[in-house]
Amino acid sequence: MGRKKNGHIVIGYDLGDNYAQISYYLPSAEDVETLAVVAGSEQYNIPMMLCKRKGISQWFYGKEAVRAANEQEGYPVENLLEAAWKGESIIIEEESFDPVALLTLFVKRSLSLLNIITPQEYLDGVMFTVERLDERMVKVLSQVAANLQLKTDKVYFQSHVDSFYYFTLAQEESLWAYEVLLCEYDNRILRLYRFECNRKTTPRVVFIEEDERYDMQREEDEKGELPTTGLDRVFSRIVKEKCNGRAVSGVYLIGDGYKDGWADESLHYLCRGRRVFQGNNLYSKGACYSICEKLGLREGREGYVFLGKDKLAANVGMRLLRRGEEAYFALMDGGTNWYDVKKEFDVILESGDTVSVLLTPLNGGEPKEINVVLDGIPEREDWTVRLRIITQMLSRTQFRVKVSDMGFGEFFASTGAEWEKRIEIV
């Protein structure tokens, strides 16, 4: 892993079902690197396991937890992320443990590995990435981040699909000139993701489609074939179906399921006119590229926006007067995670009883103006109504506009009147 460097660092932290992984970036470095758990190796995976020693309050994590469990020294706790998401207490030796606290313990212990690179007090930001990022998972990860008491407030979350997007755009453009296929295999479940960019719009819009999930053991059983030979033939059939009639310029094979080298027939097909890569640190590196871009540490791709299932599909703003001239005021930017979007600001109403919001779809559709009518607003002279406006996404396709009468200094007291409208983005 090289000599220890005293410098600021940001990380992408992948929390998977079975393993965790940390990629990092130092401003003095040329590119993002992945933390090896064994010096000089490409062993990046930290087993997602804790193990409580029998009879005492001592916890092992990662490889030590696996060893302690195998040697029956303690009680293993697996599926940490799922347990925290479910919120069900974990009982060990008749003692109850909070699953979010245990997940925090695992993350805290694993972050100590960064001390090999640079002291943790130099940590400037963290991007956690998980397979599924719903409202419950956001709450769990927010609690974990709070429990860690990091010296930075720059802690963010994104899905594996987002990390795939950031990883892909960080590569040379020839790799994603056409579609990109991601095949994630964990020795049982095969997940397929398809990256596609529409270069005809401004900004250029990227879509990532999760094609299907396959239980490869069941697929093999249905074919009645030998384990490795059958697995290769099943995988080959699947990727041929996915690539047939489509322009695919790049393929990524990630996950521990490929490490036994069984995919000869499949690789022979995939490598015809395509560039194929195999590894298992795509998500953590993608998360690290993402936070680097967010914090301005590396240049990102200008003019691209990703529209995933968690993304806002339109720009939302208002037309206002600034210093006597009409200007556009952005409220919510398309392509951002809907659960991150909230804005609060004050305006002075020129006249009338209406506030207008402008929606501009990113798919090239026509902009449309939505009026929020302020029924019962106090009748005052022009430019003497101050309003507080709060806009917040409630889901990927719906946001709320809340307007409050704030009065006007010493001239008019607030009436306490409030108005609210929910607007669909389609």
Salt bridges, closest charged atoms under 4 A:
ASP14 OD1 - HIS160 NE2 2.70
ASP31 OD1 - ARG298 NH1 3.74
GLU64 OE1 - ARG67 NE 3.11
GLU71 OE1 - ARG67 NH1 2.90
GLU73 OE2 - ARG67 NH1 2.90
GLU82 OE2 - LYS86 NZ 3.03
GLU93 OE1 - LYS52 NZ 2.89
ASP124 OD1 - HIS8 ND1 3.13
GLU131 OE2 - ARG191 NE 3.34
GLU131 OE2 - ARG213 NH2 2.30
ASP153 OD1 - LYS154 NZ 3.92
ASP162 OD2 - LYS311 NZ 2.32
GLU172 OE2 - ARG275 NH1 3.20
GLU173 OE2 - ARG199 NH2 3.92
GLU173 OE1 - ARG301 NH1 3.77
GLU179 OE1 - ARG194 NH1 2.85
GLU179 OE1 - ARG246 NE 3.06
GLU184 OE2 - ARG191 NH1 3.89
ASP186 OD2 - ARG191 NH1 3.98
GLU210 OE2 - ARG213 NE 2.88
ASP211 OD2 - ARG194 NH2 2.87
GLU212 OE2 - LYS242 NZ 3.16
ASP215 OD2 - ARG188 NH2 2.87
GLU219 OE1 - ARG237 NH2 2.91
GLU225 OE2 - ARG233 NH1 3.16
GLU241 OE2 - ARG237 NH1 3.64
GLU344 OE2 - ARG388 NE 3.97
ASP346 OD2 - ARG386 NH1 2.78
ASP346 OD1 - ARG388 NE 2.79
GLU369 OE2 - ARG319 NH1 3.63
ASP405 OD2 - ARG380 NH2 3.22
GLU418 OE1 - LYS402 NZ 3.92
GLU420 OE2 - ARG422 NE 3.86
